[in-house]
Amino acid sequence: MKHFRHDFPILEQSVNGHPLIYFDNAASSQKPNQVIEAIKAYYQKDHANVHRGIHELSNRATLAYESARERTAEFLHASSASDIIFTRGTTESINLVAHCLGQNSLGPGDKILITEMEHHSNMVPWQILASRTGATLEFIPVLEKDGSLDLSWLDNRLREDVKLLSCVHVSNSLGTINPVKELCQKARSKGILTLVDGAQSAGHMPIDVQEIDCDFYAFSGHKICGPTGIGVLYARKSIMDSWPPYQGGGEMIQEVTFERPSFKASPHRYEAGTPNMAGAVGLARAMDYIDAIGRQQIHDHDQALAQYFYDEIRRFPGVRVFGPPTNRGGLVSFLLDGLHVHDLVTLADQKGLALRGGHHCTQALMKKWGITGTARASFYFYNDKEEVDRSLEILDHLYKRFADRN
Ligand SMILES: Cc1ncc(COP(=O)(O)O)c(C=O)c1O
């Protein structure tokens, strides 16, 4: 996949005097020229406000925006573009569902199920919702030995009082790939709504929301080679048409009188105000770009790099590696004995190696396991084995030189 690197000018630089090795893709991916050019062309030729105008540029902007919706439906294999709501990202997508669910039908005695490995984006909105409505939040436990979910815990918990099950597809801190199809099937058989946090899966593997059979699937543009500030909520229109709005303003109304407003159907009901048209254009171009490579190929490539890194880093004498031993997403979380995570990441940066260190927004799980954070290497299709070898050399050097083993 090395030839794709040339599309990413940002990767061609040196950092602190060394060639950049960018292994922070789980936090945000880099952007190919094709996406940057598509955004530039939109602003140079087609920009005006959408929907409301009856002039050429407005029509073009509307077409570009609505075509991006169609493209997103295709990307997720949704049955209709009306199931696609544009948001600012995964975080806003989940907040939208939490807000509307709370407005609609949640109260004391009701339960929301999530897992212990959720990103704060898929935990805090439910915690806020629970404190607002009196509903309770329950957590599917994570097994420390391999970072998998304790599914035996789940079976007698899926009862009528559970209103929604929300689960991350690929864990950003462990690399676990969760069996979301199985989880959604179990929940659906009890009439429970399901949400899948696809922040780490949408751009890394083929996604078919109809096959997963979830009610909601959320992801962010910036993690799939698209721009920041645009994200997606796949949401069944049949549900959203019966739910109240998330925010009020222009674009989402049918008619407004001094007495009351009436609202458009979904998805426009949930997109108040001028939307992020340039973001949608860039997102659609990013989808074209990564689908031309092939998401199965990307998955195989990322997984192979992660497995290689995992197998090699495990040879370090004082290492602790988190998550599954095989069949993981394209990232590895680890700790090196005697080397604080922040020191490790700072020293690695001095060699041009971009890792992430910290709790990765899964602070509660880290606390449960008695740690404050990990170092994380996360890969994408433009990374290669030579970079992994180089990163291991850097880590080996840092470990031997700086680890304090008193
Ligand atoms: C699993 C997961 N969920 C949610 C998010 C939040 O994404 P965003 O900050 O783009 O909304 C992230 C970001 O790292 C993530 O990894």
The ligand as an SDF file (V2000), in Angstrom:
LIG
                    3D

 16 16  0  0  0  0  0  0  0  0999 V2000
  -14.3230    4.6530   19.6670 C   0  0  0  0  0  0  0  0  0  0  0  0
  -14.4800    6.1370   19.5750 C   0  0  0  0  0  0  0  0  0  0  0  0
  -15.6790    6.6900   19.7690 N   0  0  0  0  0  0  0  0  0  0  0  0
  -15.8810    8.0070   19.6820 C   0  0  0  0  0  0  0  0  0  0  0  0
  -14.8370    8.8510   19.3910 C   0  0  0  0  0  0  0  0  0  0  0  0
  -15.1110   10.3240   19.3030 C   0  0  0  0  0  0  0  0  0  0  0  0
  -14.9060   10.7900   18.0000 O   0  0  0  0  0  0  0  0  0  0  0  0
  -15.0050   12.3560   17.6950 P   0  0  0  0  0  0  0  0  0  0  0  0
  -14.0940   13.0340   18.6720 O   0  0  0  0  0  0  0  0  0  0  0  0
  -14.5330   12.4550   16.2820 O   0  0  0  0  0  0  0  0  0  0  0  0
  -16.4120   12.7540   17.8590 O   0  0  0  0  0  0  0  0  0  0  0  0
  -13.5700    8.3330   19.2070 C   0  0  0  0  0  0  0  0  0  0  0  0
  -12.4220    9.2250   18.9570 C   0  0  0  0  0  0  0  0  0  0  0  0
  -11.2900    8.8910   19.2010 O   0  0  0  0  0  0  0  0  0  0  0  0
  -13.3830    6.9350   19.2800 C   0  0  0  0  0  0  0  0  0  0  0  0
  -12.1890    6.3820   19.1020 O   0  0  0  0  0  0  0  0  0  0  0  0
  1  2  1  0
  2  3  1  0
  2 15  2  0
  3  4  2  0
  4  5  1  0
  5  6  1  0
  5 12  2  0
  6  7  1  0
  7  8  1  0
  8  9  2  0
  8 10  1  0
  8 11  1  0
 12 13  1  0
 12 15  1  0
 13 14  2  0
 15 16  1  0
M  END
$$$$
